[in-house]
Amino acid sequence: MNDRINYIIITPVRDEAQYIEKTIQSVTSQTVPPSQWFIVDDGSTDGTSELLDTHAAQTSWIHAIHMDNRGYRAPGGGVIDAFYAGYSLLQDGQWDFIVKLDGDLSFAPNYFEQCFEIFEAEPALGIGGGTICQLENGQLKLDSVGDPPFHVRGATKIYRSACWEEIRPLERAPGWDTVDEVKANMYGWNTRTFANLTLIQHKPTGGVDGEWRNWLKNGRANYFTGYHPLFMIAKCIKRTFCNPPLLGSIALWTGYCSGYLRRIPQVPDKNVIRYLRRQQMRRLLMRPSIYG
């Protein structure tokens, strides 16, 4: 692999003082380091800001950006606003990959090297990333069980530059991390998670929101993305067989329906919704689709 590969990382963070140094240690130990890393502090109040300034002063390619504290977390939209606060500072447009990376992850020193080897071997791969895991009693537990094969967790998104130019900008709403993949597939790119490359997420997905609010947010994200109602019903039925029973299904359906009741805007590009719904109906009819 070309060891001169040029990639940029952007990491939106908010109150990650407990975890951010694990991520910094992982990135600074990479066998193929980034050319620039923008860590955007989205109004932290727990000491995250000071930690970022300390590390930025020690490493030339780490840049700490500080945003004003809006006083609350803004699911979906807030993280993308922070991402673009970092993106707006890019000076050199000649990069090969751009990475959206969360600030509560740790991973092996050769993580990015291995990721880029996969991209090099698959020219049609537009978006990729590792498998998110949680540590439970010293054992790794997959956090992405049940994700469709085209999905890459928003915590670790690697975009090939040519793909990025076709799908940008990212949507400022919950569901952004599905819309980007749907767009990519619509334009002929492949997107997938790398099953053999793992990252440890030290804060559980949705841990800040609580289980009910997290599933409610997911349902609203599915609405924003443009899920077909029949596919959504099937998804909620499938969810009833998971623990805790019913809670996730009810929250998903409530979040989805609330989008219609409140007349919340969906993805602006209606071609994306039409493409996604065709793929979902093909899945329900057991025909080949991006869902497998």
NORDAGI-V440250 format. One record per residue. N is the residue number from 1. RES is the residue in one small letter. OMEGA is omega in radians with two decimals (999 if undefined). Layout:
BEGIN
N/RES/OMEGA + N/RES/OMEGA
END
This chain:
BEGIN
1/m/3.12 + 2/n/-3.09 + 3/d/3.08 + 4/r/-3.12 + 5/i/-3.06 + 6/n/3.08 + 7/y/-3.11 + 8/i/3.03 + 9/i/2.99 + 10/i/-3.08 + 11/t/3.00 + 12/p/3.12 + 13/v/3.01 + 14/r/3.14 + 15/d/3.14 + 16/e/-3.09 + 17/a/-3.10 + 18/q/-3.00 + 19/y/-2.92 + 20/i/-3.12 + 21/e/3.03 + 22/k/3.13 + 23/t/3.12 + 24/i/3.10 + 25/q/-3.14 + 26/s/-3.09 + 27/v/-3.10 + 28/t/3.11 + 29/s/-3.06 + 30/q/3.08 + 31/t/3.02 + 32/v/-3.07 + 33/p/3.09 + 34/p/3.05 + 35/s/3.07 + 36/q/3.07 + 37/w/3.10 + 38/f/3.08 + 39/i/-3.01 + 40/v/3.13 + 41/d/-3.09 + 42/d/3.04 + 43/g/3.14 + 44/s/3.11 + 45/t/-3.03 + 46/d/-3.12 + 47/g/3.10 + 48/t/-3.08 + 49/s/-3.11 + 50/e/3.10 + 51/l/-3.14 + 52/l/3.13 + 53/d/3.14 + 54/t/-3.10 + 55/h/3.10 + 56/a/3.12 + 57/a/-3.08 + 58/q/-3.06 + 59/t/-2.98 + 60/s/-3.07 + 61/w/3.02 + 62/i/3.14 + 63/h/3.11 + 64/a/3.10 + 65/i/-3.07 + 66/h/3.08 + 67/m/3.10 + 68/d/3.12 + 69/n/3.13 + 70/r/3.10 + 71/g/-3.13 + 72/y/3.05 + 73/r/3.09 + 74/a/-3.06 + 75/p/3.09 + 76/g/-3.08 + 77/g/-3.11 + 78/g/-3.10 + 79/v/3.12 + 80/i/3.02 + 81/d/3.13 + 82/a/3.10 + 83/f/-3.10 + 84/y/3.01 + 85/a/3.05 + 86/g/-3.11 + 87/y/-3.10 + 88/s/-3.11 + 89/l/3.13 + 90/l/-3.14 + 91/q/-3.03 + 92/d/3.13 + 93/g/-3.09 + 94/q/3.08 + 95/w/-3.09 + 96/d/-3.10 + 97/f/2.98 + 98/i/-3.02 + 99/v/2.95 + 100/k/-3.00 + 101/l/3.10 + 102/d/-3.07 + 103/g/3.10 + 104/d/-3.07 + 105/l/2.93 + 106/s/-3.04 + 107/f/-3.03 + 108/a/3.14 + 109/p/-3.14 + 110/n/-3.10 + 111/y/-3.09 + 112/f/3.08 + 113/e/3.14 + 114/q/3.09 + 115/c/-3.08 + 116/f/3.03 + 117/e/3.10 + 118/i/3.11 + 119/f/-3.12 + 120/e/-3.12 + 121/a/-3.09 + 122/e/-3.07 + 123/p/-3.13 + 124/a/3.14 + 125/l/-3.08 + 126/g/-3.13 + 127/i/3.11 + 128/g/3.12 + 129/g/-3.08 + 130/g/-3.13 + 131/t/3.14 + 132/i/3.13 + 133/c/3.02 + 134/q/3.04 + 135/l/3.11 + 136/e/-3.12 + 137/n/3.10 + 138/g/-3.13 + 139/q/3.09 + 140/l/3.10 + 141/k/-3.14 + 142/l/3.09 + 143/d/-3.02 + 144/s/3.11 + 145/v/3.11 + 146/g/3.09 + 147/d/3.06 + 148/p/-3.04 + 149/p/-3.13 + 150/f/-2.99 + 151/h/3.03 + 152/v/-3.09 + 153/r/-3.14 + 154/g/3.14 + 155/a/-3.07 + 156/t/-3.11 + 157/k/3.05 + 158/i/-3.11 + 159/y/2.97 + 160/r/-3.00 + 161/s/-3.12 + 162/a/3.08 + 163/c/-3.14 + 164/w/-3.11 + 165/e/-3.14 + 166/e/-3.00 + 167/i/-3.08 + 168/r/0.05 + 169/p/3.01 + 170/l/-3.14 + 171/e/-3.13 + 172/r/-3.09 + 173/a/3.00 + 174/p/-3.06 + 175/g/3.13 + 176/w/-3.04 + 177/d/2.92 + 178/t/-3.14 + 179/v/-3.11 + 180/d/-3.13 + 181/e/3.10 + 182/v/3.08 + 183/k/-3.11 + 184/a/3.13 + 185/n/3.11 + 186/m/-3.14 + 187/y/3.04 + 188/g/3.10 + 189/w/2.97 + 190/n/3.08 + 191/t/3.13 + 192/r/3.04 + 193/t/3.14 + 194/f/-3.00 + 195/a/-3.04 + 196/n/3.10 + 197/l/-3.02 + 198/t/2.98 + 199/l/3.09 + 200/i/3.06 + 201/q/-3.00 + 202/h/3.04 + 203/k/-3.07 + 204/p/3.09 + 205/t/-3.12 + 206/g/-3.07 + 207/g/3.14 + 208/v/-3.03 + 209/d/-2.98 + 210/g/-2.98 + 211/e/-3.11 + 212/w/-3.11 + 213/r/3.12 + 214/n/3.11 + 215/w/3.07 + 216/l/3.10 + 217/k/3.12 + 218/n/3.10 + 219/g/3.11 + 220/r/3.07 + 221/a/3.09 + 222/n/3.06 + 223/y/-3.11 + 224/f/-3.11 + 225/t/3.10 + 226/g/-3.14 + 227/y/3.04 + 228/h/-3.13 + 229/p/3.14 + 230/l/3.11 + 231/f/3.14 + 232/m/3.08 + 233/i/3.13 + 234/a/3.13 + 235/k/-3.14 + 236/c/3.08 + 237/i/3.12 + 238/k/-3.11 + 239/r/-3.13 + 240/t/-3.13 + 241/f/3.12 + 242/c/3.11 + 243/n/-0.18 + 244/p/-3.09 + 245/p/3.06 + 246/l/-3.04 + 247/l/-3.12 + 248/g/-3.13 + 249/s/-3.13 + 250/i/-3.13 + 251/a/3.10 + 252/l/-3.11 + 253/w/3.11 + 254/t/3.12 + 255/g/3.14 + 256/y/-3.10 + 257/c/-3.12 + 258/s/3.09 + 259/g/3.11 + 260/y/-3.09 + 261/l/-3.14 + 262/r/-3.14 + 263/r/3.10 + 264/i/3.12 + 265/p/3.05 + 266/q/3.13 + 267/v/-3.10 + 268/p/-3.12 + 269/d/-3.10 + 270/k/3.05 + 271/n/3.11 + 272/v/3.14 + 273/i/3.14 + 274/r/3.13 + 275/y/-3.11 + 276/l/-3.11 + 277/r/3.06 + 278/r/3.13 + 279/q/-3.14 + 280/q/3.09 + 281/m/3.06 + 282/r/3.10 + 283/r/-3.14 + 284/l/3.12 + 285/l/3.11 + 286/m/3.06 + 287/r/-3.12 + 288/p/-3.13 + 289/s/3.08 + 290/i/3.10 + 291/y/3.10 + 292/g/999
END
